[in-house]
Amino acid sequence: MPPIILDAIDVARFRVKALSHYAYEWWQPVLLLTALAGLPILIALLGGGVATRQLLPAVLTWVQVLLFTLFSGWWLKRYPGERPAGSLFPLVVLASCAQLSSLLLILVPGVLQLPAFMLLLFYQFAVLVNALAKTNGVPAKHMVNGLFVFVLFVLVLCVFLSILLAMLGVEPAKLAEVLLGAPAQGAPSAAPATVPSPR
């Protein structure tokens, strides 16, 4: 098994090493993150769903990891003391693999899915906080506070983008149609369902 996969398993088990340990060839964390982002598309294909509907979540996974890596680098500098040299990107990618635990939700009865989802979300945050705190020698509380700041930043960014889209006259339903390759809800089809579209 590739070392980066073994490291991802160790990080998910809260076994973290020095930041210098997580130095790989540049393509390895990129490939791992791409596989993680593309997993919903693969599941949709295997389940007979529409893969294009998962393109946006796949892109958002990449954006989320990149934004959080940049934010973490900035946030860690806010804590006094020397930080170890090295890139945070591979470590954030490894910690993000804990999102795979959400696949366990399909085994949970419907009435218990919400509590199970909250527990798994807490576990994913705990993996991320533990990895960044231990490798950089900062208290876990500092990283927890950073997560709250990051979530607030993302919410503000989403509100700003929504306002910007509204000012540009872009409707969310039409944007979803473009991004997902599916007709917007309530929008008329380009042709009746019984008439095949010309090729």
Protein Blocks (a to p, Z undefined) as FASTA:
>chain_A
ZZklmmmmmmmnopacdfklmcccfklmmmmmmmmmmmmmmmmmmnopafklmmmmmmmm
mmmmmmmmmmmmmmmmmpgcdddeddfklmmmmmmmmmmmmmmmmmpcfklmmmmmmmmm
mmmmmmmmmmmmmmnopafklmmmmmmmmmmmmmmmmmmmmmmmmmnopafklmmmmmno
pacehiacfbdfklccdZZ
